[in-house]
Amino acid sequence: METIKTKQTEPYLKVIPLGGLGEVGRNMTLLEYKDSILVIDMGFRMPEEGMPGIDYIIPNIAYLTKNKKYKNIVGVVFTHGHYDHIGGVPYIMGRIGNPPIYASPLTRGIILKRQEEIPMQPKLKITEVKDGSKINLGPFKVEFFRQTHTIPDNLGLFIETPVGNILHTSDFKFDKYPVNEEPTDFAKLKTLGSRGITLLMSDSTGAEQEGHSLSEREINKNLGEIFKKTKGRIIVATFSSLINRLQQIITLSEKHGRKVAIVGHSMKTNVWITKELGLLKAKKGTILKRPSDVNNYKDEEVTIMCTGAQGEETSGLMKIVLKEHPTVSIKKGDTMVFSSSVIPGNERAVQSLKDDLLRQDAIIYHYGMMDIHAGGHAKQEELKEMMQIMRPKFFMPVHGQYSMLVANARLAEECNIKKENVLVIDNGNIINLQKDKAYIDTKEVPANYVMVDGLGIGDVGEVVLRDRQVLAEDGIFVVIAIVNKKTGKVQTSPDIISRGFVYLKESQDLLKETRRRVVMAIEGATGSGKIVNWTYMKDKVRDDIGDFLFKKTERRPMVLPVIIEV
Amino acid sequence: METIKTKQTEPYLKVIPLGGLGEVGRNMTLLEYKDSILVIDMGFRMPEEGMPGIDYIIPNIAYLTKNKKYKNIVGVVFTHGHYDHIGGVPYIMGRIGNPPIYASPLTRGIILKRQEEIPMQPKLKITEVKDGSKINLGPFKVEFFRQTHTIPDNLGLFIETPVGNILHTSDFKFDKYPVNEEPTDFAKLKTLGSRGITLLMSDSTGAEQEGHSLSEREINKNLGEIFKKTKGRIIVATFSSLINRLQQIITLSEKHGRKVAIVGHSMKTNVWITKELGLLKAKKGTILKRPSDVNNYKDEEVTIMCTGAQGEETSGLMKIVLKEHPTVSIKKGDTMVFSSSVIPGNERAVQSLKDDLLRQDAIIYHYGMMDIHAGGHAKQEELKEMMQIMRPKFFMPVHGQYSMLVANARLAEECNIKKENVLVIDNGNIINLQKDKAYIDTKEVPANYVMVDGLGIGDVGEVVLRDRQVLAEDGIFVVIAIVNKKTGKVQTSPDIISRGFVYLKESQDLLKETRRRVVMAIEGATGSGKIVNWTYMKDKVRDDIGDFLFKKTERRPMVLPVIIEV
């Protein structure tokens, strides 16, 4: 009885995801126990369609800023250096009191490099951690263990808490033969699992995919085949964040007597950071200083490694393909290797890029043709293996679209984790956790999108976005009329400024008729004298002109009446 | 010697694609011989990204309208009733003298139905043709033969011309066990091939896919399994143009005692047309009058067949999922079947739709999980079989992205068609064809995009589109200042209207400073008196304010200065 009583009065640990659930990216989770909050990751995500002009979406931290709750933060721990886990730092850290950070050397390096790009940042307090590090943060004791992914220095988290142990997988895959890092340490994972896991928080990104992820050894073999048989230049496009792939391309180039030119700012930066830290190896002279240096070598001695595999408009590869790059362009016989998947939403851009390459007689290899790319996320068999090793009491799928979380939850049921102990939730939901009990709170914390646009954080909301969408569809139509306050008459012909609607020079008749209607609308509303009801007057002009333009064109530009009384 | 001489002076037949090459959709090709032009298809395509507000893109017909060349048109032949082959009709026919049309009954029905939706159309002159029809059009003798696709009444074209026979495959696949139509007539194809083919124009949409397309019998079997085991309601989302799939769903519903409600305007229309023509069969009472009628039946007696499989915002399915449909919403236990592929570019919308369905506890089947969708296009093995049957002298891949055309060309080489006789070209290129000779002309005809926006055809060009993109990114910022023409001073504080930039109510400091700078810019330019150089003045305000706003926000709204002298 004693035990049960204690349990009932014991406080719950709250697990609060502020991002990363029901979406890919923007990962950030809080563990809150009494007056202590541990923050795990602080990522951003890319905007959705219908969000023109938005740079990133970051987690909503209203829960932390309200009543200065952030003062309870005992530390921020980072799993790895990808932007969906660290990208929120420059937009958030300064607003939550700049709490202490714990990160691996590469994660730290990437965070600090990023800080340089964003103005007015506080000096971060970062403690380096590595595989095996243990740190005490209030009621939380965090142990870091390495996990295989696509970037070195990726760390899973084993967190001792007053309600039991929480294991957070970070992004991971199991790879017995990785490139540029050690094989997965199953012995270590088993040791952790044997200590008893109350809650397993596991990566869901690959949960809809059957089987086991490909080993980087396979990828390396296939890339090797291409290097072996190619006579001309090799251009490899991949993600700049796939550090281990970059290593493969560099090593293969060295093996086949090729120098490597790097095109793309983020790739250059990442190569620089990882080389500095000794996490990427290249012989002296392998990496060329400038892209134009390729012209000093024969075609068979050249690899160009670039960003832009997603068909991004401003990427180095796009400039090369569109003949806009100052020194590099596509030559007949170039071999283009897309060592990357296509991120959903980018299919059309990538197709168009491929078409343009083919028109210039390049030879193309992409992942639809052979295994020259593997993702960094565990697929179903690996996810189940992780569950079997950890045998958690409770299971919470994290990182991924809702369909991925649901798929991961189904795997948990296959692994005999009780259905009621599988917690599929959305951002802003709260899990109340005790050793033997967990439930989803009826309360929620704010978790809606916070948009970053230029220097503005959160100042672009629904109204501004809706206006942008309307402006994008049919443009704007500004009507300027000067009204004589004595007579109520419109002086001279109203001016019209329009953008994105029709090509004005070719629409003189339409404009003439519109001006006439503006005068009618205004003079009908003024009667004969001073404007009394400005709102009515402006609404009338807006509606009359809007209807008229729609009737004539079936377009609905935003109509802005500017009426000036003199 | 005689023969050779005749050949040299003999005119070439020109093959001029105005759309459909290097893109999916907008299919339209001209065959021109001396003073006669035969038009094949007249489709549209959907806009690309970065074309906000655009409804469709249609072929450029400048070549036909220049010097009224369209007067030479001897006829327009249509292969089938999909919008990428007929969608251009209401935007083009009236501008090229409304020439006679030859189309199968269903194609005719769809064209006429579409005409009703677009105002001010000429009465079309359509002659019905069917499998086996032969018509003489000037120097062209066109024979129609049926081809299996996803819509009934699809016709390939065998065209006798003065330079030999041209075979146009239409969109096609080989299916020995199709649903709702006859199996592929290989005997007929062989007969046509044996008559000798100078030029084969063959569908390339599936040319990058290995193997053979799935038979509809397979799809039907798998859909049948779902119908068999499902207890609750079945909601099937598919393309409204996949008439043969609609038939399958209706037949399966009848077999399993389900009534069918149809949600979505285009699907209702297509069911109506095909039923009228006897090309779609449903027992009396199977198809419910209104979606709300589903509420009169038990869940296991209901199928809902709807559009919206691409996650289209305004589709019936989206309304159902977002609880915005007046009478139908998702129930726990509903089974949602996506009998469709995802069109490139729609991946994110479809993902979001699936997530929302899962949040409402629906069960989902999609084509990634089992074969419940097959496309309508021949894959590599079928394409090669077609070439082997026709054994053409020249080969021209049509219909598809450039990468698909290239893939189809490679297949032709595998089939021993000489490399120099394989003609991979772009829209607007001209092939000059004789019996034993073909070359690509150095001249080109205009083939750039013509955009349809509302009632406007071609009036939205680069300038308007670029303005829309700028407006979408960072909005608009209108500055209104009244200047006293005697003193050159700004009267009262300048007005500011902004949309899509920042939320004005929360940016009062920014606005105050902006107003101050507007006054500075204007009064700096006026000196003290009348405005002399209006262009300079406006540019100065635009630049100063633009720079200031960028410095403060890192956004670049379109700045429109309105300066009024009184």
Chai-1 contact restraints between the chains, C-beta under 6 A:
chainA,res_idxA,chainB,res_idxB,connection_type,confidence,min_distance_angstrom,max_distance_angstrom,comment,restraint_id
A,P52,B,A472,contact,1.0,0.0,6.0,A-B,restraint_1
A,P52,B,E473,contact,1.0,0.0,6.0,A-B,restraint_2
A,G53,B,E473,contact,1.0,0.0,6.0,A-B,restraint_3
A,G53,B,D474,contact,1.0,0.0,6.0,A-B,restraint_4
A,P344,B,E347,contact,1.0,0.0,6.0,A-B,restraint_5
A,P344,B,R348,contact,1.0,0.0,6.0,A-B,restraint_6
A,G345,B,E347,contact,1.0,0.0,6.0,A-B,restraint_7
A,G345,B,R348,contact,1.0,0.0,6.0,A-B,restraint_8
A,E347,B,P344,contact,1.0,0.0,6.0,A-B,restraint_9
A,E347,B,G345,contact,1.0,0.0,6.0,A-B,restraint_10
A,R348,B,P344,contact,1.0,0.0,6.0,A-B,restraint_11
A,R348,B,G345,contact,1.0,0.0,6.0,A-B,restraint_12
A,Q351,B,Q401,contact,1.0,0.0,6.0,A-B,restraint_13
A,K354,B,S403,contact,1.0,0.0,6.0,A-B,restraint_14
A,D355,B,Q401,contact,1.0,0.0,6.0,A-B,restraint_15
A,D355,B,Y402,contact,1.0,0.0,6.0,A-B,restraint_16
A,D355,B,S403,contact,1.0,0.0,6.0,A-B,restraint_17
A,L358,B,Y402,contact,1.0,0.0,6.0,A-B,restraint_18
A,L358,B,S403,contact,1.0,0.0,6.0,A-B,restraint_19
A,L358,B,V406,contact,1.0,0.0,6.0,A-B,restraint_20
A,Q401,B,Q351,contact,1.0,0.0,6.0,A-B,restraint_21
A,Q401,B,D355,contact,1.0,0.0,6.0,A-B,restraint_22
A,Y402,B,D355,contact,1.0,0.0,6.0,A-B,restraint_23
A,Y402,B,L358,contact,1.0,0.0,6.0,A-B,restraint_24
A,S403,B,K354,contact,1.0,0.0,6.0,A-B,restraint_25
A,S403,B,D355,contact,1.0,0.0,6.0,A-B,restraint_26
A,S403,B,L358,contact,1.0,0.0,6.0,A-B,restraint_27
A,V406,B,L358,contact,1.0,0.0,6.0,A-B,restraint_28
A,G454,B,T553,contact,1.0,0.0,6.0,A-B,restraint_29
A,G454,B,E554,contact,1.0,0.0,6.0,A-B,restraint_30
A,G454,B,R555,contact,1.0,0.0,6.0,A-B,restraint_31
A,L455,B,T553,contact,1.0,0.0,6.0,A-B,restraint_32
A,L455,B,E554,contact,1.0,0.0,6.0,A-B,restraint_33
A,G456,B,T553,contact,1.0,0.0,6.0,A-B,restraint_34
A,D459,B,V502,contact,1.0,0.0,6.0,A-B,restraint_35
A,V464,B,G500,contact,1.0,0.0,6.0,A-B,restraint_36
A,V464,B,Y503,contact,1.0,0.0,6.0,A-B,restraint_37
A,D467,B,R499,contact,1.0,0.0,6.0,A-B,restraint_38
A,D467,B,G500,contact,1.0,0.0,6.0,A-B,restraint_39
A,R468,B,A472,contact,1.0,0.0,6.0,A-B,restraint_40
A,R468,B,G475,contact,1.0,0.0,6.0,A-B,restraint_41
A,R468,B,G500,contact,1.0,0.0,6.0,A-B,restraint_42
A,L471,B,L471,contact,1.0,0.0,6.0,A-B,restraint_43
A,L471,B,G500,contact,1.0,0.0,6.0,A-B,restraint_44
A,A472,B,P52,contact,1.0,0.0,6.0,A-B,restraint_45
A,A472,B,R468,contact,1.0,0.0,6.0,A-B,restraint_46
A,A472,B,A472,contact,1.0,0.0,6.0,A-B,restraint_47
A,E473,B,P52,contact,1.0,0.0,6.0,A-B,restraint_48
A,E473,B,G53,contact,1.0,0.0,6.0,A-B,restraint_49
A,D474,B,G53,contact,1.0,0.0,6.0,A-B,restraint_50
A,G475,B,R468,contact,1.0,0.0,6.0,A-B,restraint_51
A,I476,B,I476,contact,1.0,0.0,6.0,A-B,restraint_52
A,I480,B,V562,contact,1.0,0.0,6.0,A-B,restraint_53
A,I497,B,L560,contact,1.0,0.0,6.0,A-B,restraint_54
A,R499,B,D467,contact,1.0,0.0,6.0,A-B,restraint_55
A,G500,B,V464,contact,1.0,0.0,6.0,A-B,restraint_56
A,G500,B,D467,contact,1.0,0.0,6.0,A-B,restraint_57
A,G500,B,R468,contact,1.0,0.0,6.0,A-B,restraint_58
A,G500,B,L471,contact,1.0,0.0,6.0,A-B,restraint_59
A,V502,B,D459,contact,1.0,0.0,6.0,A-B,restraint_60
A,Y503,B,V464,contact,1.0,0.0,6.0,A-B,restraint_61
A,T553,B,G454,contact,1.0,0.0,6.0,A-B,restraint_62
A,T553,B,L455,contact,1.0,0.0,6.0,A-B,restraint_63
A,T553,B,G456,contact,1.0,0.0,6.0,A-B,restraint_64
A,E554,B,G454,contact,1.0,0.0,6.0,A-B,restraint_65
A,E554,B,L455,contact,1.0,0.0,6.0,A-B,restraint_66
A,R555,B,G454,contact,1.0,0.0,6.0,A-B,restraint_67
A,L560,B,I497,contact,1.0,0.0,6.0,A-B,restraint_68
A,V562,B,I480,contact,1.0,0.0,6.0,A-B,restraint_69
A,V566,B,V566,contact,1.0,0.0,6.0,A-B,restraint_70
